[in-house]
Amino acid sequence: MRDFFLTEDDRAFRTEVRAFMSRELAPKVDAIERDQDFGAQLAITRALGEAGYLKLMFPDFHRGTLPKPGLTHAVIVSEEAAFLNYAFETTIATALSCAYPIHRFARAAPRERYLTPILEGRAIGSICMTEPNVGSDSAAMEAQIRFDEVTREWVVSGFKRYISNASKADVYVVWGVTDPNVPPQKGLTAVLVPAGARGMSFPRLYDFIGRRGSIVGEVAMDEVRVPEENLLGEVNDGFRIMLGAFNFERVILGGSGLGVSRAALDIACQHAQSRDSFGQKLGQKQLIWDMIAQMSWKIDAAELLTHRAAKMYDSGIGGKDLMREASQAKLVASETAVFCADRTVQILGGDGVTRQYGKAEQLYRDARTLPIVGGTSEMCKYLIAAREMPSIRLNL
Ligand SMILES: Cc1cc2nc3c(=O)[nH]c(=O)nc-3n(C[C@H](O)[C@H](O)[C@H](O)COP(=O)(O)OP(=O)(O)OC[C@H]3O[C@@H](n4cnc5c(N)ncnc54)[C@H](O)[C@@H]3O)c2cc1C
């Protein structure tokens, strides 16, 4: 049995979600990949919202049949979506990564204004950390946020890049420096910027090798003004808010990696069992079944780590106490996705690199972004090693 950590309720939930994805997402995956149809993604997001699947992480909003909904179930939704189309999964994972700090840290009025529509699938969100000079070293960001005492507004200026859902989101969580005179971890603040705010623009959308259909771009902010109540948490509390969002995002990314990996293994096994070569099935050759076996145990390892981290979160463990496990889940699941997609292409030979013969080549392109987004593999290794060796400070 693969899903060792799951209960009977969790498994029944997976069956339900799989049926939902076959009905709502499967018919639209070609339009998303080939035509980059974002309208199709918004329609499925709406259906996800109506089914209550975007509220799993937010028990005070959830009204479903699950006795204890949580990150375990959000991961299952991610995995089942990514199995069919990773681009779509990134759109909803980003919206949830935006909903997460709003739920925890927003004031009552903006919380109601921005959170409810996201959880009902009527709106999507975006999170803005990365900048031209700052990626992994996110605390060293340069965007500025200042408070205007006269108008009692936050004023945001800066340039963010590689922002998922840029130009399509209804609300953006934006991090910037509020106090340049303290270490960056103590001088960052996060605020909510609604779509359409004056001074916000999207100079460029990127064209990636994979995740086709997802929207990722630049966000420029020139003296963007938002009301005082749009502050998340307290002033200079932004780094702590960011760390919490990272844990959540990394466990969800474990689900993304699992979905892509499983899709690849399915294609590889099907091909190896049906294709004849030198008078035998391809899968009978040791060099081929070795690849299948490696994919299989790597996927199980990724699944165990991802579900462990999700179950830990659901049992109330978070912050620094989840950092090692969340990073392990993200690291192993994303590297496994790259491995499985690569080996599947190899097992398929020419069919693996041809668009006309199924989606192995798409999985290969999609998987490659996984070890980069949401904390690179190198950053995950740093966090894991730092927790294992608390008495020394690792070089970054
Ligand atoms: C498709 C896509 C979607 C994204 N969506 C978002 C989003 O919605 N919001 C957002 O804020 N960001 C987003 N990002 C940005 C993403 O989080 C960053 O790309 C990532 O954090 C890495 O930053 P970087 O690209 O600047 O690379 P860098 O930080 O410059 O790193 C380059 C390489 O060097 C390695 N490296 C860096 N420092 C060290 C070190 N000290 N030791 C060893 N190796 C090191 C890295 O691991 C990496 O391999 C997205 C990126 C992509 C590609």
The ligand as an SDF file (V2000), in Angstrom:
LIG
                    3D

 53 58  0  0  0  0  0  0  0  0999 V2000
    7.6780   29.0980  -12.6240 C   0  0  0  0  0  0  0  0  0  0  0  0
    8.0540   29.9300  -11.4460 C   0  0  0  0  0  0  0  0  0  0  0  0
    7.0650   30.4420  -10.6040 C   0  0  0  0  0  0  0  0  0  0  0  0
    7.4140   31.2360   -9.4990 C   0  0  0  0  0  0  0  0  0  0  0  0
    6.4220   31.7990   -8.7200 N   0  0  0  0  0  0  0  0  0  0  0  0
    6.7650   32.6810   -7.7210 C   0  0  0  0  0  0  0  0  0  0  0  0
    5.7610   33.3930   -6.9710 C   0  0  0  0  0  0  0  0  0  0  0  0
    4.5550   33.2060   -7.1720 O   0  0  0  0  0  0  0  0  0  0  0  0
    6.1590   34.3010   -6.0300 N   0  0  0  0  0  0  0  0  0  0  0  0
    7.4740   34.5440   -5.7690 C   0  0  0  0  0  0  0  0  0  0  0  0
    7.7650   35.3760   -4.9210 O   0  0  0  0  0  0  0  0  0  0  0  0
    8.4560   33.8760   -6.4600 N   0  0  0  0  0  0  0  0  0  0  0  0
    8.1250   32.9600   -7.4170 C   0  0  0  0  0  0  0  0  0  0  0  0
    9.0990   32.2930   -8.1330 N   0  0  0  0  0  0  0  0  0  0  0  0
   10.5060   32.5630   -7.8280 C   0  0  0  0  0  0  0  0  0  0  0  0
   11.2000   31.3980   -7.1700 C   0  0  0  0  0  0  0  0  0  0  0  0
   10.7830   31.2740   -5.8350 O   0  0  0  0  0  0  0  0  0  0  0  0
   12.7080   31.6510   -7.3250 C   0  0  0  0  0  0  0  0  0  0  0  0
   13.0140   31.4480   -8.6950 O   0  0  0  0  0  0  0  0  0  0  0  0
   13.5460   30.7730   -6.4510 C   0  0  0  0  0  0  0  0  0  0  0  0
   13.3610   31.1070   -5.1000 O   0  0  0  0  0  0  0  0  0  0  0  0
   15.0310   30.8760   -6.8000 C   0  0  0  0  0  0  0  0  0  0  0  0
   15.4310   32.2000   -6.8980 O   0  0  0  0  0  0  0  0  0  0  0  0
   16.2540   32.7080   -8.1740 P   0  0  0  0  0  0  0  0  0  0  0  0
   15.5450   32.2470   -9.3920 O   0  0  0  0  0  0  0  0  0  0  0  0
   16.4890   34.1580   -8.0240 O   0  0  0  0  0  0  0  0  0  0  0  0
   17.6170   31.9180   -8.1300 O   0  0  0  0  0  0  0  0  0  0  0  0
   18.8750   32.2460   -7.1850 P   0  0  0  0  0  0  0  0  0  0  0  0
   18.4510   32.4810   -5.7890 O   0  0  0  0  0  0  0  0  0  0  0  0
   19.7050   33.2970   -7.8230 O   0  0  0  0  0  0  0  0  0  0  0  0
   19.6560   30.8640   -7.2340 O   0  0  0  0  0  0  0  0  0  0  0  0
   20.2730   30.3840   -8.4340 C   0  0  0  0  0  0  0  0  0  0  0  0
   20.8730   29.0170   -8.1130 C   0  0  0  0  0  0  0  0  0  0  0  0
   21.8660   29.1600   -7.0920 O   0  0  0  0  0  0  0  0  0  0  0  0
   21.5440   28.3570   -5.9850 C   0  0  0  0  0  0  0  0  0  0  0  0
   21.9470   29.0770   -4.7760 N   0  0  0  0  0  0  0  0  0  0  0  0
   21.5670   30.3150   -4.3840 C   0  0  0  0  0  0  0  0  0  0  0  0
   22.1620   30.6240   -3.2130 N   0  0  0  0  0  0  0  0  0  0  0  0
   22.9100   29.5520   -2.8580 C   0  0  0  0  0  0  0  0  0  0  0  0
   23.7520   29.2380   -1.7510 C   0  0  0  0  0  0  0  0  0  0  0  0
   23.9140   30.1080   -0.7300 N   0  0  0  0  0  0  0  0  0  0  0  0
   24.3710   28.0470   -1.7240 N   0  0  0  0  0  0  0  0  0  0  0  0
   24.1980   27.1480   -2.7230 C   0  0  0  0  0  0  0  0  0  0  0  0
   23.4090   27.3820   -3.8070 N   0  0  0  0  0  0  0  0  0  0  0  0
   22.7900   28.5670   -3.8650 C   0  0  0  0  0  0  0  0  0  0  0  0
   20.0430   28.1390   -6.0520 C   0  0  0  0  0  0  0  0  0  0  0  0
   19.6390   26.9790   -5.3360 O   0  0  0  0  0  0  0  0  0  0  0  0
   19.8470   28.0270   -7.5620 C   0  0  0  0  0  0  0  0  0  0  0  0
   20.1720   26.7190   -7.9610 O   0  0  0  0  0  0  0  0  0  0  0  0
    8.7800   31.4800   -9.2230 C   0  0  0  0  0  0  0  0  0  0  0  0
    9.7610   30.9580  -10.0680 C   0  0  0  0  0  0  0  0  0  0  0  0
    9.4170   30.1940  -11.1550 C   0  0  0  0  0  0  0  0  0  0  0  0
   10.5090   29.6420  -12.0390 C   0  0  0  0  0  0  0  0  0  0  0  0
  1  2  1  0
  2  3  1  0
  2 52  2  0
  3  4  2  0
  4  5  1  0
  4 50  1  0
  5  6  2  0
  6  7  1  0
  6 13  1  0
  7  8  2  0
  7  9  1  0
  9 10  1  0
 10 11  2  0
 10 12  1  0
 12 13  2  0
 13 14  1  0
 14 15  1  0
 14 50  1  0
 15 16  1  0
 16 17  1  0
 16 18  1  0
 18 19  1  0
 18 20  1  0
 20 21  1  0
 20 22  1  0
 22 23  1  0
 23 24  1  0
 24 25  2  0
 24 26  1  0
 24 27  1  0
 27 28  1  0
 28 29  2  0
 28 30  1  0
 28 31  1  0
 31 32  1  0
 32 33  1  0
 33 34  1  0
 33 48  1  0
 34 35  1  0
 35 36  1  0
 35 46  1  0
 36 37  1  0
 36 45  1  0
 37 38  2  0
 38 39  1  0
 39 40  1  0
 39 45  2  0
 40 41  1  0
 40 42  2  0
 42 43  1  0
 43 44  2  0
 44 45  1  0
 46 47  1  0
 46 48  1  0
 48 49  1  0
 50 51  2  0
 51 52  1  0
 52 53  1  0
M  END
$$$$
